[in-house]
Amino acid sequence: MSEFGDRRHRSRERALELLYETAMKGRPARVVLDELPVPPDDYAVRLIEAVNEHEARAHELISEFSLDWPLERMALIDRLVLTLATSELLMPDAPPTAVVLDEAVELAKTYSTEASPSFVNGVLSSIVDELTAS
């Protein structure tokens, strides 16, 4: 992985950690960000802002393509990884689709269950098909 790719990977990990903290505390992401003693890097902040902006659309897409897994029954990390990746895909200057999908699968491998990477990949692949068709 290039130095740029490695930095982006760490940004995605940090964004996922902060989204998890936000979910666990039931607090807005902006409040959690503002209370950090050391702010995260710019791309992590952009990802969190993208989630704030696109969360409703991301959840709509995830719900549509996560057959038999409503959002409220989905493992929290899986839901956060899917929301993060979908929001990143919806950014106007989104990285290449393959990069976003690969990174989401890697996050699922690292932070979730054994079945999560294939679940995340399947749902995101369907979301990408939907986004490219419209």
N, C-alpha and C positions, 0 to 999 in steps of 0.2 A: 504494500500500500504506500502511496506517495505521502510526503509530509502533509500536503494539503488534505488528502483523503483521511489521514490519521487525525488531523485537527478537527475535521468535520465529524468524524466518528465520535470523538470525545465530546464534541458539542451536542450531538444527538443523545449520547449517554447522559450528559448533564441535564439536558432538557427533560429527558425521561425521569431522572431522579427528582427534578423540581416539580414536574407534573404529579408524580407519586406523592410527594410531600403536600402539594396543594390538595390532592384528593383525600389524603389521610387526615389533614387538618380541617378540611371543609372550608378553606379560605381561598379568595381570589388569587390567581397567579401573580398579579401585579403587587399585591400586599406581600406575598412570600418573597418575591424578587427584591422589593424595597427594603426588606428586613435583613437581607443577607449582608454579612460583614464584608465579603468580597464578592463583587458582582460576577456573574458568569460571563463568558466571552460573548461577543456580539452575535455570532450565529446561533448560539443557544437561546439568546434573548429573542432573536427573530423567529425561531421555531416556536417558542412559547407564545409570541404575539400572533403567529399564524394559527396556532391552535385556538387562541381566544377569538380570532376573526372567523375561522372556518369550522368551529366545533359542531355547530348545528348541522351543517351540510355533511361534514365527515360522519357524524353519528347516523344521519339519514342513509348515507351510502353503506356504512358498515352494517346497519340493521338490515338493509335490503339484501346484502350478499353473505351474511353470516347465518346461513340456513340453520334453523333449530337452535340458535344461540342468541337469544335477546341480549341486548347490552347489559341489562341488570344481572344476568346470570353468568356473563362472561368473566373470566379471571381479570382482575383489575389491571395487571401488567399487560395482558393481551389487548385489552380495550385501550389502554394508554398508548401502546406501540402502534396499534391500528389508527388511532386518532392522530398521533404525531405524524405518521407517514402520510396519511391521507391529507392532512393539513399542509404538509410540505409539498405534496403533489399539486395542491391548489394554489400555491404561491405563484405570483406572476413570473418570477425568475427561478422557477423550480429547477433543481439539478436534473440530470437525465433520469428517466423513470427507472431504468435498471439499477441505478445507484440507490435510489430511495427504497426499492423493493429489497435489494440485497442487504442494505443497512437494517431495515426493519426485521428481516429474518435473523440477522446476526444478534440484534437486541433480544429477540424472542429466545434464541438459543442460549444466550448468556443469562437472562433474567427470569425466564419463565419455565414452563414444563417441557417435557420431552416432546409432547404432541404440538406444542405451540408454534414452532417454526413452520410446519406444513399448514397449519390453520391460518396463520398470518399470511403466508404466501398465497394460499388459495383465495382468501378474502380480498387481499390487495390486487391480485391479478384480475379478479372480476371487476373491482373498482376501476382499475386502469382501463379495462375494455370499455366500461361504461363512459368514462371521461373522454376517451379518444373517439368514441362513437358520436358524442354530442358536440 
